[in-house]
Amino acid sequence: MPVNRDTSFVDHLTQNVALLFLERVEKSPGSEAFRFPRGESWESVTWRQAGDQVQRLAAGLLSLGLEREQRVGIASGTRYEWILADLAVMCAGGATTTVYPSTNAEDTAYILGDSESRFVFAEDDEQLAKLDEQAAKLDQLATIITFDGTADGDRVITMDRLGELGDAYLAEHPGAIAEIAAAIPAEALATLIYTSGTTGRPKGVRLTHRAWVYEGAAIKVQDILDETDLQFLWLPMAHSFGKVLLSAQLACGFATAIDGRVDKIVDNLAVVKPTFMGAAPRIFEKAHARIVTMQASEGGLKEKIFKQAFAVGTKVDELTTAGRSVPLPLKLQHGLFDKLVFSKVRDRFGGRVKFFISGSAALNPEIAAFFHAAGVLILEGYGMTENAAGATVNHPDEYKMGTVGKALPGAEVKIGEGDEVLLRGPHVMAGYHNNPEETAKAVDADGWLHTGDKGSLDSEGFLTITGRIKDLFKTSGGKYIAPSSIEAKFKAICPYASQFMVFGNDRNFVVALIALDPDAMAGWAEENGMAGASYADVVASDAAKAMVGGYVDELNAKLNRWETIKKWEILSEDLSIESGELTPSLKVKRNVVEANNKERIDAFYG
């Protein structure tokens, strides 16, 4: 099936996200738009119902005095109310400033202050407490709207109260929202997302209505999603990956089930039974590890069948990819193993998934191949906040594992000096907020965004990312090391690994810090006579060290001599968002981990 690469749609884009949303409501009024958890069950709303709620909230903001492109913060986890607030802000002509719920009080105040946000949606009392603590720095805040927190009826009001204000405003100005939506220019500011930098203050990325509308249209034109699909959305909406999936929903019209609780993802997939989902690689790594360790614990015939099934699945994949026919005996074996093994793997994800989209960090090709052998397609994509998340992505009918796909229709990608990946198109940011110097460094005079990522393009236009340029390091022997490549290899080998971090800049050999997955290690502890022991005691045990050492040896056998891990240590606890060592999209903040473990790393070379 030929892939649609038509770029003429760019010239006919809807003007802004507000119009895109209102058009979707008119096209699909009675169709399901969103579903979300309420207690132990799920509640569903149609596009018309969502449209009515958004218009009430947008009018409420107007009644409070919101002006064109004025910023409104949202400090909350991913939930239906986040979507309503974001759409209401844009339909009222304002711009959303996103704040992760895990952001500390000081940084929350900096983001809201630097963005000059006049209003803010705060999820609960925890978020309200941060605003109270930093009140002296937030005197520009006029009103706070809370989802679940305690309102005072004055400076802090509820969502219901905002809706009531909207009702009164619409009674006097019945066509206000449609008039404002029609007047918003494509280049107007829609969103300010502050990048979670590892050093210094975060930078506010200015993303326009055109960028989000383009992202949704570029996905729609590829004919991979439509109104019959169902998305499961757990990604942080404060992150550009989550936001681009909302743009795709408005363009394509599919329904979305929303629940931002990461610990509920697997349970939710079984209930929701989505047709697709976007996720960070860590989710697939954990699923892979869980499946592998469960089968290993079964042992005996079940484990033997499992291993044989994946050997057959891999062989069938190799033949199919090479364009060769699958011999009948192998085809029959594959059919049998599909019923016995692969269908159960697919059932873990609800049984209806057409494909997953992996982004935000590199996915190990071996893990992608493992799931592909079981009939689970993971399409890796690439982008960054500065280009509204989507730059390239593999297509269900045109993909290469190990690559991040081709440029989205209507966008450009090329390799610049030092093999740096450069991007250009309607999705590129308008600049960094209040930071013209950094903007000039990031976007050149010809409109190319300098990503800071090292990569290559093959003859068919598929992009491969080999790592962050600033993360590459050179040993004292003059050898360059790409740590992300080594780290991904280890996590594909060791099902108990949560994180594997490689260091060795200007040193004479390479070392690693290893964090083990608490869930996987709880199962391992039971099988190794340590049931009930604390995580710290389990990972510090000689048995755990011996187990990890075996996987390190296996890794080293696959590396160049200068890349091999000479010394390593298991951390006493896993990395977390709360510790500041992971971003909310589950990427490792390498500089933070290195700074937190400086003495430990130095001791390797003592």
C-alpha positions as CSV (number, residue, x, y, z in Angstrom):
1,M,0.0,0.0,0.0
2,P,1.6,3.3,-1.0
3,V,2.2,5.8,1.8
4,N,0.6,9.2,1.3
5,R,3.4,11.8,1.1
6,D,1.2,14.6,-0.4
7,T,2.3,18.0,1.0
8,S,-0.3,20.2,-0.6
9,F,-2.4,20.0,2.6
10,V,0.0,22.5,4.2
11,D,-1.4,25.3,2.1
12,H,-4.9,24.6,3.3
13,L,-4.5,24.1,7.0
14,T,-7.2,25.2,9.4
15,Q,-6.1,28.5,10.8
16,N,-5.8,27.6,14.5
17,V,-6.5,25.0,17.1
18,A,-9.7,26.7,18.4
19,L,-11.3,26.4,14.9
20,L,-9.9,22.8,14.5
21,F,-11.7,21.8,17.8
22,L,-15.0,23.6,16.9
23,E,-14.9,22.0,13.4
24,R,-14.4,18.6,15.0
25,V,-17.4,19.2,17.3
26,E,-19.6,20.0,14.2
27,K,-18.3,17.0,12.2
28,S,-18.7,14.4,14.9
29,P,-21.2,15.8,17.5
30,G,-22.6,12.5,18.7
31,S,-19.4,10.4,18.5
32,E,-17.4,9.6,21.6
33,A,-14.6,12.1,22.2
34,F,-13.2,11.2,25.6
35,R,-13.6,8.7,28.3
36,F,-12.0,8.9,31.8
37,P,-12.0,7.1,35.1
38,R,-14.7,8.0,37.7
39,G,-14.2,5.8,40.8
40,E,-14.0,2.2,39.6
41,S,-15.7,2.8,36.2
42,W,-15.2,4.9,33.1
43,E,-17.3,7.9,32.1
44,S,-17.7,8.9,28.4
45,V,-18.5,12.2,26.7
46,T,-19.3,13.0,23.1
47,W,-17.7,15.8,21.0
48,R,-20.8,17.9,21.5
49,Q,-20.7,17.5,25.3
50,A,-17.0,18.3,25.3
51,G,-17.6,21.3,23.1
52,D,-20.2,22.7,25.4
53,Q,-17.9,22.3,28.4
54,V,-15.0,23.9,26.6
55,Q,-17.1,26.9,25.5
56,R,-18.4,27.5,29.0
57,L,-14.9,27.4,30.5
58,A,-13.5,29.6,27.7
59,A,-16.3,32.2,28.3
60,G,-15.5,32.0,32.0
61,L,-11.9,33.0,31.3
62,L,-13.2,35.9,29.1
63,S,-15.4,37.0,32.0
64,L,-12.3,37.1,34.2
65,G,-10.6,39.4,31.7
66,L,-8.4,37.0,29.7
67,E,-6.9,38.9,26.7
68,R,-5.4,37.7,23.4
69,E,-2.3,35.5,23.8
70,Q,-2.3,36.1,27.5
71,R,-0.9,33.1,29.3
72,V,-2.8,30.7,31.5
73,G,-0.9,28.0,33.4
74,I,-2.0,24.4,33.9
75,A,-0.3,22.7,36.9
76,S,-1.8,19.2,36.8
77,G,-1.3,15.6,35.9
78,T,-2.9,14.1,32.8
79,R,-6.6,14.0,33.1
80,Y,-9.8,15.0,31.3
81,E,-9.9,18.4,33.0
82,W,-6.4,19.2,31.7
83,I,-7.7,18.7,28.1
84,L,-10.8,20.9,28.8
85,A,-8.7,23.7,30.4
86,D,-6.2,23.7,27.5
87,L,-8.8,23.8,24.8
88,A,-10.7,26.5,26.7
89,V,-7.6,28.7,27.0
90,M,-7.0,28.4,23.2
91,C,-10.7,28.9,22.3
92,A,-10.7,32.1,24.4
93,G,-7.7,33.3,22.4
94,G,-5.2,32.8,25.2
95,A,-2.0,30.6,25.4
96,T,-1.4,27.7,27.7
97,T,1.7,27.5,29.9
98,T,2.3,23.9,30.9
99,V,3.6,22.9,34.4
100,Y,4.4,19.4,35.4
101,P,2.7,18.4,38.7
102,S,6.1,17.2,39.9
103,T,7.7,20.6,39.4
104,N,8.9,22.1,42.7
105,A,7.4,25.3,44.1
106,E,10.4,27.5,43.1
107,D,10.5,26.3,39.5
108,T,6.7,26.5,39.3
109,A,6.9,30.2,40.3
110,Y,9.7,30.8,37.8
111,I,7.7,29.3,34.9
112,L,4.5,31.1,35.8
113,G,6.4,34.4,36.4
114,D,8.6,34.2,33.3
115,S,5.5,33.4,31.2
116,E,3.6,36.2,32.8
117,S,0.7,33.9,33.4
118,R,-2.3,35.8,34.7
119,F,-4.5,32.8,35.5
120,V,-3.6,29.2,36.5
121,F,-5.5,25.9,36.7
122,A,-4.2,24.0,39.7
123,E,-5.1,20.3,40.1
124,D,-5.4,19.9,43.8
125,D,-4.3,21.2,47.3
126,E,-0.7,20.1,46.6
127,Q,-0.5,22.4,43.6
128,L,-2.3,25.2,45.5
129,A,0.2,24.9,48.3
130,K,3.1,25.6,45.9
131,L,1.4,28.7,44.7
132,D,0.7,29.9,48.3
133,E,4.4,29.3,49.2
134,Q,5.5,31.4,46.2
135,A,2.8,34.0,46.4
136,A,5.2,36.9,46.8
137,K,6.7,36.1,43.4
138,L,3.3,35.6,41.7
139,D,1.6,38.9,42.3
140,Q,0.6,38.9,38.6
141,L,-1.8,35.9,39.2
142,A,-5.3,37.2,39.2
143,T,-7.3,34.0,39.7
144,I,-6.6,30.3,40.3
145,I,-9.0,27.7,39.1
146,T,-8.7,24.3,40.9
147,F,-9.9,20.9,39.7
148,D,-10.0,19.1,43.1
149,G,-8.5,21.6,45.5
150,T,-10.0,23.8,48.2
151,A,-11.5,27.0,46.8
152,D,-12.0,30.2,48.8
153,G,-14.5,31.7,46.3
154,D,-12.3,34.7,45.8
155,R,-8.8,34.2,44.4
156,V,-9.3,30.4,44.2
157,I,-12.4,29.2,42.4
158,T,-13.6,25.8,41.2
159,M,-14.1,24.6,37.6
160,D,-17.8,24.6,38.3
161,R,-17.7,28.2,39.3
162,L,-15.7,29.1,36.2
163,G,-18.4,27.4,34.1
164,E,-21.1,29.4,35.9
165,L,-19.2,32.6,35.0
166,G,-19.1,31.4,31.4
167,D,-22.8,30.8,31.3
168,A,-23.5,34.3,32.3
169,Y,-21.0,35.6,29.8
170,L,-22.5,33.6,27.0
171,A,-26.0,34.8,27.8
172,E,-24.8,38.3,27.0
173,H,-22.3,37.4,24.2
174,P,-23.8,34.2,22.6
175,G,-21.4,34.1,19.6
176,A,-18.2,35.2,21.5
177,I,-16.2,32.0,21.2
178,A,-16.9,31.4,17.5
179,E,-15.9,35.1,16.8
180,I,-12.7,34.8,18.7
181,A,-11.8,31.5,17.1
182,A,-12.3,32.9,13.6
183,A,-10.0,35.9,14.4
184,I,-7.0,34.0,15.9
185,P,-4.1,34.1,13.4
186,A,-2.1,31.0,12.6
187,E,1.1,32.5,14.0
188,A,-0.5,33.4,17.3
189,L,1.0,31.8,20.4
190,A,-0.8,28.7,21.5
191,T,1.4,27.1,24.0
192,L,4.5,27.8,26.2
193,I,6.3,24.6,27.2
194,Y,9.3,25.0,29.5
195,T,12.0,22.4,28.7
196,S,13.3,20.5,31.7
197,G,16.9,21.4,31.2
198,T,19.6,19.6,33.2
199,T,21.5,22.8,33.9
200,G,20.3,26.4,34.5
201,R,16.7,27.6,34.3
202,P,14.3,25.9,31.8
203,K,13.6,27.7,28.5
204,G,10.1,28.5,27.5
205,V,9.4,27.2,24.0
206,R,6.9,29.3,22.1
207,L,4.7,27.1,19.9
208,T,2.1,28.6,17.6
209,H,-1.4,27.5,16.5
210,R,0.1,26.7,13.1
211,A,2.6,24.2,14.6
212,W,-0.1,22.1,16.4
213,V,-2.6,22.3,13.5
214,Y,0.2,21.1,11.1
215,E,1.1,18.2,13.4
216,G,-2.4,16.9,13.5
217,A,-2.9,17.4,9.7
218,A,0.4,15.6,8.9
219,I,-0.8,12.6,10.8
220,K,-4.2,12.6,9.3
221,V,-2.9,12.8,5.7
222,Q,-1.0,9.5,6.2
223,D,-4.3,7.6,6.6
224,I,-3.3,5.6,9.6
225,L,-5.9,6.8,12.1
226,D,-9.6,7.7,11.8
227,E,-12.8,8.1,13.8
228,T,-13.0,4.3,14.4
229,D,-9.8,4.3,16.4
230,L,-9.4,4.5,20.2
231,Q,-6.4,6.0,21.8
232,F,-5.2,5.4,25.4
233,L,-3.5,8.5,26.6
234,W,-1.3,8.5,29.8
235,L,1.6,10.7,28.7
236,P,2.2,14.0,30.6
237,M,0.1,16.6,28.8
238,A,2.7,19.2,30.0
239,H,5.0,17.5,27.5
240,S,4.9,18.1,23.7
241,F,4.4,14.4,23.0
242,G,1.1,14.4,24.8
243,K,0.0,17.6,23.2
244,V,0.7,16.4,19.6
245,L,-1.5,13.4,20.3
246,L,-4.3,15.8,21.2
247,S,-3.7,17.6,17.9
248,A,-3.9,14.3,16.0
249,Q,-7.2,13.5,17.8
250,L,-8.8,16.8,16.7
251,A,-7.6,16.2,13.1
252,C,-8.6,12.6,12.8
253,G,-11.6,12.4,15.1
254,F,-10.8,9.3,17.1
255,A,-11.8,8.9,20.8
256,T,-9.3,9.0,23.6
257,A,-9.4,7.3,27.0
258,I,-7.4,9.4,29.5
259,D,-5.6,8.4,32.7
260,G,-2.3,9.8,33.6
261,R,-1.5,7.3,36.4
262,V,1.6,5.4,35.2
263,D,1.1,2.5,37.6
264,K,-2.4,1.9,36.0
265,I,-1.2,1.6,32.4
266,V,-1.2,-2.2,32.1
267,D,-4.5,-2.5,34.0
268,N,-6.1,0.2,31.9
269,L,-5.0,-1.3,28.6
270,A,-6.8,-4.5,29.4
271,V,-10.0,-2.6,30.2
272,V,-9.9,0.1,27.5
273,K,-8.6,-2.1,24.7
274,P,-7.2,0.7,22.5
275,T,-6.2,0.5,18.9
276,F,-3.1,2.6,19.5
277,M,-1.0,4.4,22.2
278,G,2.0,6.7,22.4
279,A,4.6,5.8,25.0
280,A,8.2,6.3,26.1
281,P,10.6,3.4,25.6
282,R,10.7,2.7,29.3
283,I,7.1,1.4,29.1
284,F,8.1,-1.2,26.5
285,E,11.2,-2.1,28.4
286,K,9.2,-2.8,31.5
287,A,6.6,-4.9,29.5
288,H,9.4,-6.8,27.8
289,A,11.1,-7.5,31.1
290,R,7.9,-8.6,32.8
291,I,7.1,-11.1,30.0
292,V,10.6,-12.5,29.9
293,T,10.9,-12.9,33.6
294,M,7.5,-14.5,34.0
295,Q,8.3,-17.1,31.4
296,A,11.7,-17.8,33.0
297,S,10.0,-18.3,36.4
298,E,7.6,-20.8,34.8
299,G,10.5,-22.9,33.6
300,G,10.1,-26.4,32.1
301,L,8.0,-27.0,29.0
302,K,6.3,-23.5,29.1
303,E,9.6,-21.7,28.9
304,K,10.8,-24.0,26.2
305,I,7.7,-23.3,24.1
306,F,8.1,-19.6,24.7
307,K,11.7,-19.5,23.5
308,Q,10.8,-21.7,20.4
309,A,7.9,-19.4,19.6
310,F,10.1,-16.3,19.5
311,A,12.8,-18.2,17.5
312,V,10.1,-19.0,14.9
313,G,8.6,-15.5,15.0
314,T,12.0,-13.9,14.5
315,K,12.7,-16.2,11.5
316,V,9.4,-15.4,9.9
317,D,10.1,-11.7,10.4
318,E,13.5,-12.0,8.8
319,L,12.1,-13.8,5.7
320,T,9.2,-11.4,5.3
321,T,11.5,-8.3,5.7
322,A,13.8,-9.7,3.0
323,G,10.8,-10.2,0.7
324,R,11.1,-14.0,0.7
325,S,8.3,-16.5,1.1
326,V,7.8,-18.3,4.3
327,P,8.0,-22.2,3.9
328,L,4.7,-24.0,4.7
329,P,6.1,-25.9,7.8
330,L,7.4,-22.7,9.3
331,K,4.1,-20.9,8.5
332,L,2.2,-23.7,10.3
333,Q,4.5,-23.5,13.3
334,H,4.0,-19.8,13.4
335,G,0.2,-20.2,13.4
336,L,0.4,-22.6,16.3
337,F,2.7,-20.4,18.3
338,D,0.5,-17.4,17.6
339,K,-2.3,-19.1,19.4
340,L,-0.2,-20.5,22.2
341,V,2.1,-17.5,22.9
342,F,1.8,-14.4,20.8
343,S,-1.9,-13.9,21.3
344,K,-1.3,-13.8,25.0
345,V,1.4,-11.1,24.6
346,R,-1.0,-9.0,22.5
347,D,-3.8,-9.6,25.1
348,R,-1.6,-7.8,27.7
349,F,-2.1,-4.6,25.7
350,G,-5.9,-5.2,25.3
351,G,-5.7,-7.4,22.1
352,R,-6.7,-4.6,19.6
353,V,-3.6,-2.5,19.2
354,K,-2.7,-1.8,15.6
355,F,0.5,-0.1,16.6
356,F,2.3,1.8,19.3
357,I,4.2,5.0,18.8
358,S,7.4,5.3,20.8
359,G,9.1,8.6,21.3
360,S,10.9,10.9,23.7
361,A,14.0,8.7,23.9
362,A,15.7,5.9,21.9
363,L,14.0,2.5,21.7
364,N,16.3,-0.5,21.5
365,P,15.8,-2.3,18.2
366,E,16.0,-5.7,19.9
367,I,13.0,-4.9,22.1
368,A,11.1,-3.6,19.0
369,A,12.0,-6.8,17.2
370,F,10.8,-8.9,20.2
371,F,7.4,-7.4,20.1
372,H,7.2,-7.4,16.3
373,A,7.7,-11.2,16.4
374,A,4.6,-11.4,18.6
375,G,2.6,-9.2,16.2
376,V,2.9,-6.0,18.2
377,L,4.1,-3.2,16.0
378,I,6.0,-0.3,17.7
379,L,6.6,2.6,15.3
380,E,9.5,4.8,16.6
381,G,9.3,8.5,16.0
382,Y,11.5,11.5,16.7
383,G,11.1,15.2,17.6
384,M,11.6,17.6,20.4
385,T,9.7,20.3,22.2
386,E,11.2,22.9,19.9
387,N,9.4,21.4,16.9
388,A,6.1,20.5,18.6
389,A,7.2,16.9,19.2
390,G,6.7,15.3,15.7
391,A,9.5,15.6,13.1
392,T,9.8,12.0,11.8
393,V,7.9,8.8,12.3
394,N,7.8,5.3,10.9
395,H,4.6,4.3,9.1
396,P,2.7,1.0,9.5
397,D,3.2,0.3,5.7
398,E,6.8,1.7,5.5
399,Y,9.1,1.3,8.5
400,K,12.6,0.3,9.4
401,M,13.4,-0.9,12.9
402,G,16.3,1.0,14.4
403,T,15.3,4.2,12.6
404,V,12.9,6.9,13.6
405,G,11.3,7.0,10.2
406,K,10.9,9.6,7.5
407,A,10.1,13.3,7.8
408,L,6.4,14.1,8.2
409,P,4.8,15.2,5.0
410,G,5.4,19.0,4.6
411,A,8.5,19.1,6.8
412,E,12.2,18.8,6.1
413,V,15.1,17.0,7.7
414,K,18.8,17.1,6.8
415,I,22.2,16.4,8.3
416,G,24.3,19.4,9.1
417,E,27.9,20.0,10.3
418,G,29.2,17.4,12.7
419,D,26.3,15.1,11.7
420,E,23.8,17.2,13.5
421,V,20.1,16.7,12.7
422,L,18.5,19.8,11.3
423,L,14.7,20.3,11.0
424,R,12.6,22.8,9.1
425,G,8.8,23.2,8.6
426,P,5.6,24.6,10.0
427,H,6.2,22.8,13.3
428,V,9.3,24.7,14.3
429,M,9.0,27.0,17.3
430,A,8.6,30.7,17.1
431,G,11.6,31.0,19.5
432,Y,12.4,30.9,23.2
433,H,10.3,33.2,25.4
434,N,12.2,36.3,26.5
435,N,15.4,34.7,25.3
436,P,16.5,36.0,21.8
437,E,20.1,34.9,22.3
438,E,19.2,31.2,22.8
439,T,16.7,31.5,20.0
440,A,19.4,32.7,17.6
441,K,21.6,29.7,18.6
442,A,18.8,27.2,18.0
443,V,17.2,28.4,14.7
444,D,19.4,29.8,11.9
445,A,18.6,32.5,9.4
446,D,17.2,29.9,6.9
447,G,14.7,28.6,9.5
448,W,16.6,25.3,10.3
449,L,16.3,24.1,13.9
450,H,19.6,22.8,15.2
451,T,18.5,19.9,17.3
452,G,21.8,19.0,19.1
453,D,21.2,15.3,18.1
454,K,23.7,13.3,16.0
455,G,22.2,11.2,13.2
456,S,22.2,10.0,9.6
457,L,19.8,9.6,6.7
458,D,19.8,6.6,4.5
459,S,19.1,6.6,0.7
460,E,15.4,6.2,1.3
461,G,15.1,9.1,3.7
462,F,14.9,7.1,7.0
463,L,16.5,8.9,9.9
464,T,18.7,7.2,12.5
465,I,19.6,9.0,15.7
466,T,22.9,8.0,17.3
467,G,22.7,10.2,20.4
468,R,22.9,13.7,21.8
469,I,26.0,15.4,20.6
470,K,26.6,16.8,24.1
471,D,26.3,13.3,25.6
472,L,29.0,11.8,23.4
473,F,32.3,11.7,25.2
474,K,35.9,10.8,24.5
475,T,38.1,8.6,26.6
476,S,41.6,9.6,27.5
477,G,42.7,7.2,24.9
478,G,41.0,9.2,22.2
479,K,38.0,6.9,21.5
480,Y,34.5,8.4,21.2
481,I,31.7,6.7,23.1
482,A,28.0,7.0,22.4
483,P,26.5,6.1,25.9
484,S,22.9,5.9,24.8
485,S,23.7,3.0,22.4
486,I,25.5,1.0,25.1
487,E,22.7,1.7,27.6
488,A,20.0,0.6,25.3
489,K,21.9,-2.7,24.6
490,F,22.1,-3.5,28.2
491,K,18.4,-2.9,28.9
492,A,17.5,-5.2,26.0
493,I,19.7,-8.0,27.6
494,C,18.9,-7.6,31.3
495,P,15.2,-7.9,32.1
496,Y,15.8,-6.6,35.6
497,A,17.4,-3.3,34.6
498,S,15.6,0.0,35.1
499,Q,18.4,2.3,34.1
500,F,22.0,1.7,32.9
501,M,24.2,4.8,32.8
502,V,27.6,4.9,31.2
503,F,30.4,7.4,32.1
504,G,34.1,7.8,31.2
505,N,34.6,11.3,29.7
506,D,38.4,12.0,29.6
507,R,39.0,8.8,31.7
508,N,41.0,5.7,30.6
509,F,38.0,3.3,30.7
510,V,34.3,3.2,30.8
511,V,32.2,2.6,34.0
512,A,28.4,2.2,34.7
513,L,25.8,2.9,37.4
514,I,22.9,0.4,37.3
515,A,19.4,0.9,38.7
516,L,17.3,-2.2,39.0
517,D,13.5,-2.3,38.5
518,P,11.8,-2.7,41.9
519,D,8.9,-4.8,40.5
520,A,11.1,-7.2,38.6
521,M,13.5,-7.5,41.5
522,A,10.6,-8.4,43.9
523,G,9.9,-11.4,41.7
524,W,13.6,-12.3,41.5
525,A,13.9,-12.0,45.3
526,E,11.1,-14.6,45.8
527,E,12.8,-17.0,43.5
528,N,16.2,-16.6,45.2
529,G,15.2,-17.0,48.8
530,M,14.9,-13.3,49.7
531,A,11.1,-12.9,49.8
532,G,10.1,-10.0,52.0
533,A,13.6,-8.4,52.0
534,S,13.9,-4.7,51.4
535,Y,14.8,-3.5,47.9
536,A,18.1,-2.1,49.1
537,D,19.0,-5.4,50.8
538,V,18.1,-7.4,47.7
539,V,20.1,-5.3,45.2
540,A,23.1,-5.2,47.6
541,S,23.2,-9.0,47.9
542,D,26.0,-11.1,46.5
543,A,23.4,-13.1,44.5
544,A,22.0,-9.9,42.8
545,K,25.6,-8.7,42.0
546,A,26.4,-12.0,40.5
547,M,23.3,-12.0,38.4
548,V,23.9,-8.4,37.1
549,G,27.6,-9.3,36.5
550,G,26.6,-12.0,34.2
551,Y,24.5,-9.6,32.1
552,V,27.4,-7.1,32.1
553,D,29.7,-9.8,30.7
554,E,27.1,-10.6,28.1
555,L,27.0,-6.9,27.1
556,N,30.8,-6.5,27.0
557,A,30.9,-9.4,24.5
558,K,28.9,-7.3,22.1
559,L,31.0,-4.1,22.5
560,N,34.2,-2.8,21.0
561,R,37.1,-3.2,23.4
562,W,37.3,0.5,24.3
563,E,33.5,0.6,25.0
564,T,33.5,-2.3,27.5
565,I,32.4,-1.7,31.1
566,K,35.4,-2.2,33.4
567,K,33.7,-1.3,36.7
568,W,30.1,-0.9,37.7
569,E,27.9,-0.6,40.8
570,I,24.2,-1.1,41.6
571,L,22.4,1.9,43.0
572,S,20.5,1.4,46.3
573,E,17.3,2.8,44.8
574,D,15.7,3.3,41.4
575,L,15.8,6.7,39.6
576,S,12.6,8.7,39.9
577,I,10.9,11.9,38.8
578,E,10.7,13.0,42.4
579,S,14.4,12.8,42.9
580,G,14.9,15.0,39.8
581,E,16.9,12.3,38.0
582,L,14.1,11.5,35.5
583,T,12.0,13.9,33.5
584,P,8.2,13.4,33.6
585,S,8.5,11.7,30.2
586,L,10.9,9.2,31.9
587,K,14.1,10.4,30.3
588,V,17.3,10.2,32.4
589,K,18.8,13.6,33.4
590,R,22.3,12.4,32.9
591,N,24.0,15.5,34.4
592,V,21.9,15.2,37.5
593,V,22.7,11.5,38.0
594,E,26.4,12.2,37.4
595,A,26.4,15.1,39.9
596,N,24.5,13.1,42.5
597,N,27.0,10.2,42.2
598,K,30.3,12.1,41.7
599,E,32.1,10.5,44.6
600,R,31.0,7.0,43.6
601,I,32.1,7.6,39.9
602,D,35.5,9.1,41.0
603,A,36.1,6.1,43.3
604,F,36.0,3.8,40.2
605,Y,39.2,5.5,39.1
606,G,40.8,5.9,42.5
